[in-house]
């Protein structure tokens, strides 16, 4: 049976995420953020990795990746919330702390690839909570924007709601993913699992 490793970067509903993965026929192992790429490479049953983070700083240094080799393993990896920020920071992009915490706010996002990948079969627009105490302000080379838009109330620009680098098998969702409440969020995770 194929296995998915979930590295916990402070996701609030990580148990629901793990249950969804199991329901799709995968074994799932939840480990801490210090888990090493070497251990993942040594297990041939591991087909994919998810860095599961939420919208808030949980650890003082939680944007810093513990092992940069996580992004050079030749298996699909999905960064959620803070997990996407970890990936961006490690690969040469820019994550800018806001300097304060604020609740996730609704953002209207346009999805740029609904033909394949993690948003296959989605509508072209969606509204998702996208307020974080840090945000991606510059992407590394080789990444494409999958979702962009603006906050509904303030109109603030939200250019990086989701990203992908299919060549590197790296994917990221910046908005809050809630697999307990949202059918769309479940579908995005299932679409990622279909890539494994």
Secondary structure, DSSP 8 states (H G I E B T S, - for coil): --EEEEEEEB-TTHHHHHHHHHHTT-EEEEEETT--HHHHHT-TTEEEEEEEE-SS--STTTTS-S-GGGGSSSSEEEEETHHHHHHHHHTT-EEEE-SS-----EEEEEES--SSGGGTT--SEEEEE---SEEEEE--TT-EEEEEEEETTT--EEEEEEEEETTTTEEEE-S---TTT-HHHHHHHHHHHHT-
